[in-house]
Amino acid sequence: MTRVRAEGFTISLDGYGAGPDQDLHNPLGIGGPELHQWLVPTRTFQRALFGKDGGTTGVDDRFATRGFDNVGAWILGRNMFGPIRGAWPDDQWKGWWGDSPPYHVPVFVLTHHARVPLVMEGGTTFQFVTGGHREALDRAREAAGGKDVRIGGGPQTIRQYLREGLIDELHLMIGPRIVAGDHPVFSGLPQTDLRLLGVRTWGGSDNVVLSYAVGASGS
């Protein structure tokens, strides 16, 4: 059965998933990369993004690997795909990740501006969805073929799906940073029943890992 997962999403102590002033040189905003220092050195990240051997193993790498397990499609907000706002000026921008993005499955990008699908190396195809987040989820479920759909972010996208109870599992990393970003993840959400599955502090890591099952109130 397909589950919808927000997996390995890192937030600061003050609830932000990225820093302010995102641009071409600061994909995660100012201060945002510091939140992800648990992930970048891992063997999974180094292999997925750079095609390199080596990298750290242990708890951090196990959580990084878990984020790719059984994922058949992704959903990204427009800001996660790139810093360009408004209508696409051309088709030159192909994401932050080079010719072979780390997804290797269909990726559905939420946008108000149409663009033809973008086929990349390694099995990633970016589909640009103008019909809203529910259309993106319907298409992602179909593309996943029974595997899970991962909501990759950013914070506004995760909040949008949480608001309507469309996320089955919310897996957060809380980093020891304050970034005072632009979009706190939980701002403006209605009261929701988040059933806690597990809380632990990583051995050898500064982050706290929180894993929740998300259900309707009273379920």
Buried (B, 14 or more C-beta within 10 A) or exposed (E): EBBBBBBBBBBBEEBBBBBBEBEEEBBBBBBBBBBBBBBBBBBBBBBBBEEEEEBBEEBBBEBBBBBBEEBBBBBBBBBBBBBBEEEBEEEEBBBBBEEBBBBBBBBBBBBEEEBEEBEBEBEBBBBBBEEEBEEBBEBBBEBBEEBBBBBBBBBBBBBBBBBEBBBBBBBBBBBEBEBEBBBBBEEEEEEBEEEEEEEEEBEEBEBBBBBBBBEEEEE
